[in-house]
Amino acid sequence: MRIFRKSKSEVNILTACPQANGFYKAGMVKKWIPHMYREFELNLLKKCKNNQKINLFEYVRKDWTFHAKGAWIYEGSDTPNMTVIGSSNYSYRSNRRDTEAQLYIYSKCPDFNERMKEEAEQLFSLTSQTSIDDIKSDRDTKLGIRSRILSKTMKSML
């Protein structure tokens, strides 16, 4: 979290909106998974609220789920020159419990860099920027004491 709060670079985070989560409106405990992720988003935005360069975007596409992940690093250029491939999960569980393998590719090839840019732009074209107010006012995935408790107790499992 500190890396985001102290970042001087623009950071655009792309995640699934609750309706694009595969567990949206699933039965029993599973239906709370999108709420727990929403709690994590809200906490991130609150902790980074003084850094205007941290932006959260949610993938929104009716009747679609979202599972894509990626990182595109733009270093002094309008096209990315670094990306991550592999099992790039960035959750607490992936960082602390799972074995994850990733490959970081740094490219000086303009054609490859342009393709990375197109990939990122295609994914972000199906998103909307999300704010603290958006999350708090969302009636469909209203957050409350239950989602707060679940997100704290289940954090290491998500």
matplotlib code that plots the C-alpha trace (Angstrom):
import matplotlib.pyplot as plt

x = [0.0, 2.9, 4.1, 0.8, 0.6, 4.2, 4.1, 5.0, 3.9, 0.4, -1.0, -4.1, -5.6, -8.0, -10.3, -13.7, -16.8, -18.9, -21.3, -18.3, -17.0, -17.7, -19.2, -21.7, -25.0, -23.7, -25.1, -24.4, -21.0, -19.7, -22.1, -20.1, -16.8, -17.6, -18.5, -15.2, -13.2, -15.2, -14.1, -10.5, -11.0, -12.6, -9.7, -7.2, -8.9, -9.2, -5.5, -4.5, -7.0, -4.2, -2.4, -4.3, -2.2, -3.8, -6.9, -9.2, -11.0, -13.7, -14.4, -18.0, -19.6, -23.2, -23.3, -19.5, -17.1, -13.6, -10.4, -7.7, -4.7, -1.7, 0.9, 2.1, 4.9, 5.3, 8.8, 9.1, 7.0, 3.4, 3.8, 4.6, 8.1, 7.6, 4.9, 4.3, 3.2, 2.4, 0.2, 0.1, -2.2, -1.7, -3.8, -2.8, -3.2, -1.1, 1.6, 1.6, 0.2, 0.4, 3.2, 3.1, 5.4, 5.8, 8.1, 8.9, 9.6, 11.4, 11.2, 13.0, 11.0, 8.6, 6.2, 5.9, 5.5, 2.7, 1.0, 1.2, -0.4, -3.2, -3.8, -4.0, -6.2, -8.6, -9.0, -9.4, -11.9, -14.4, -14.0, -15.3, -13.3, -14.5, -14.3, -14.9, -18.3, -19.2, -18.5, -20.4, -23.5, -23.7, -27.0, -26.4, -23.4, -24.1, -21.3, -21.9, -20.7, -21.0, -18.8, -16.3, -16.0, -15.8, -13.1, -11.0, -11.4, -11.1, -8.3, -5.7, -8.0, -8.7]
y = [0.0, 2.4, 2.1, 3.6, 6.3, 7.5, 7.1, 10.1, 8.3, 7.9, 4.5, 3.2, 0.1, -2.0, -4.4, -6.1, -4.2, -6.4, -7.4, -8.6, -10.8, -14.5, -14.8, -12.0, -13.2, -16.7, -18.7, -18.6, -17.2, -16.9, -14.0, -11.9, -12.2, -9.2, -7.2, -8.1, -7.0, -3.8, -3.2, -3.7, -1.1, 1.4, 0.9, 1.5, 4.6, 6.0, 5.3, 6.9, 9.8, 12.4, 11.1, 12.3, 10.1, 6.8, 5.9, 2.9, 1.7, -1.1, -3.3, -2.9, -5.0, -6.4, -10.2, -10.5, -11.5, -10.1, -12.1, -10.3, -9.0, -7.1, -4.4, -2.0, 0.3, 3.5, 5.0, 8.4, 7.3, 7.2, 3.4, 0.9, -0.5, -3.1, -5.7, -8.7, -12.1, -15.3, -15.7, -12.1, -12.1, -9.2, -10.2, -10.8, -14.6, -14.6, -12.7, -14.7, -18.2, -19.2, -20.0, -17.5, -17.3, -14.2, -12.9, -9.2, -8.2, -5.0, -4.0, -1.6, -2.8, -0.1, -2.6, -4.7, -1.6, -0.5, -3.9, -3.6, -0.2, -1.5, -4.3, -1.9, 0.5, -2.2, -3.4, 0.1, 1.1, -1.2, 0.5, 3.4, 5.3, 4.6, 6.8, 6.6, 8.2, 5.8, 2.8, 4.3, 5.2, 1.9, 0.4, -2.9, -3.8, -1.8, -2.2, -2.7, -4.3, -7.8, -7.1, -5.2, -8.2, -10.7, -8.7, -8.6, -12.2, -13.6, -11.3, -14.0, -16.3, -13.8]
z = [0.0, 0.8, -2.8, -4.0, -1.4, -2.1, -5.9, -8.0, -11.1, -12.3, -11.4, -13.1, -11.5, -13.4, -11.6, -12.1, -11.1, -8.7, -11.6, -13.6, -10.8, -11.4, -7.9, -8.4, -6.9, -6.4, -3.5, 0.2, 1.2, -2.4, -3.1, -0.6, -2.5, -4.8, -1.7, 0.0, -3.1, -3.1, 0.6, -0.5, -3.3, -0.8, 1.6, -1.1, -2.3, 1.2, 2.0, -1.3, -1.3, -1.0, -4.1, -7.1, -9.4, -8.1, -10.2, -9.9, -12.9, -13.0, -15.9, -16.8, -19.5, -19.3, -18.9, -19.0, -16.3, -16.0, -15.1, -17.1, -15.3, -16.4, -15.7, -18.3, -17.4, -19.3, -18.8, -20.5, -23.5, -24.6, -25.2, -22.5, -22.5, -19.8, -19.1, -16.9, -18.2, -16.2, -13.2, -12.3, -9.4, -7.0, -4.1, -0.5, -1.0, -4.1, -2.3, 0.9, 0.2, -3.4, -5.7, -8.5, -11.6, -13.6, -16.3, -16.7, -20.2, -21.0, -24.7, -26.9, -29.9, -31.0, -32.7, -29.6, -27.4, -29.6, -29.3, -25.5, -25.7, -27.8, -25.3, -22.4, -24.3, -25.3, -21.7, -20.3, -23.0, -21.2, -17.8, -15.8, -13.2, -9.7, -6.7, -2.9, -3.5, -6.3, -4.1, -1.1, -3.2, -5.1, -4.1, -5.9, -3.8, -0.6, 1.8, 5.5, 8.7, 7.2, 4.2, 6.5, 8.8, 6.0, 4.2, 7.3, 8.3, 4.7, 3.5, 3.4, 1.3, -1.5]

ax = plt.figure().add_subplot(projection="3d")
ax.plot(x, y, z, "-o")
ax.set_aspect("equal")
plt.show()
